[in-house]
Amino acid sequence: AKENLAPWEEKIAESLACHSAIKAGQQLSGEEMRELVRQLEQANQPRTCPHGRPTMIHLSSHQLEKEFGRIS
């Protein structure tokens, strides 16, 4: 758990997590995507990365329909 780590250990863990993270544009198989969601559901703080950036965003139905060209 995070509270058991020294500050320097926490920084190393954050760095390792960032460097091993899935990168933008990286393609994943269906199984990899399911595993990613499973791990996200089990995370203590699933909404942000170790640096505080969001791991997910909310899209309204309107935004989603617009992205798929169903409305202008």
C-alpha positions as CSV (number, residue, x, y, z in Angstrom):
1,A,0.0,0.0,0.0
2,K,1.1,3.5,-0.7
3,E,1.2,4.5,3.0
4,N,3.9,1.9,3.6
5,L,6.3,3.3,1.0
6,A,9.1,5.8,1.7
7,P,8.8,9.0,-0.6
8,W,11.7,7.8,-2.8
9,E,10.1,4.3,-3.2
10,E,6.8,6.0,-4.1
11,K,8.5,8.1,-6.8
12,I,10.2,5.0,-8.2
13,A,6.9,3.1,-8.3
14,E,5.2,6.0,-10.0
15,S,7.9,6.2,-12.6
16,L,7.8,2.4,-13.3
17,A,4.1,2.6,-13.7
18,C,4.3,5.5,-16.1
19,H,7.0,3.9,-18.3
20,S,5.2,0.5,-18.5
21,A,1.8,2.2,-19.2
22,I,-0.1,1.7,-22.5
23,K,1.0,4.5,-24.9
24,A,-1.3,6.6,-27.1
25,G,-2.0,4.8,-30.4
26,Q,-0.9,1.4,-29.0
27,Q,-3.2,-1.3,-30.2
28,L,-4.6,-3.8,-27.8
29,S,-6.3,-7.2,-28.3
30,G,-9.8,-7.8,-26.9
31,E,-8.3,-9.8,-24.1
32,E,-5.8,-7.1,-23.2
33,M,-8.6,-4.5,-23.1
34,R,-10.7,-6.8,-20.8
35,E,-7.8,-7.3,-18.5
36,L,-7.1,-3.5,-18.4
37,V,-10.7,-2.8,-17.4
38,R,-10.6,-5.6,-14.8
39,Q,-7.4,-4.1,-13.3
40,L,-9.0,-0.6,-13.4
41,E,-12.0,-1.8,-11.5
42,Q,-9.7,-3.2,-8.8
43,A,-7.6,-0.1,-8.4
44,N,-7.7,2.0,-5.2
45,Q,-7.9,5.2,-7.2
46,P,-9.1,4.2,-10.7
47,R,-10.0,7.7,-11.9
48,T,-6.4,9.1,-12.0
49,C,-2.9,8.0,-12.8
50,P,-0.1,8.3,-10.1
51,H,0.5,11.9,-11.4
52,G,-3.1,12.9,-11.0
53,R,-4.1,12.9,-14.7
54,P,-7.5,11.4,-15.5
55,T,-7.6,7.8,-16.7
56,M,-11.1,8.1,-18.1
57,I,-13.5,10.8,-19.3
58,H,-17.3,11.1,-19.4
59,L,-18.9,11.5,-22.8
60,S,-22.5,12.4,-23.0
61,S,-24.8,10.6,-25.5
62,H,-24.8,13.8,-27.6
63,Q,-20.9,13.9,-27.7
64,L,-20.7,10.2,-28.6
65,E,-23.3,10.5,-31.4
66,K,-21.4,13.5,-32.8
67,E,-18.1,11.6,-32.7
68,F,-19.7,8.8,-34.8
69,G,-21.2,11.2,-37.3
70,R,-24.8,10.5,-36.3
71,I,-25.5,14.1,-35.7
72,S,-23.8,17.4,-36.7
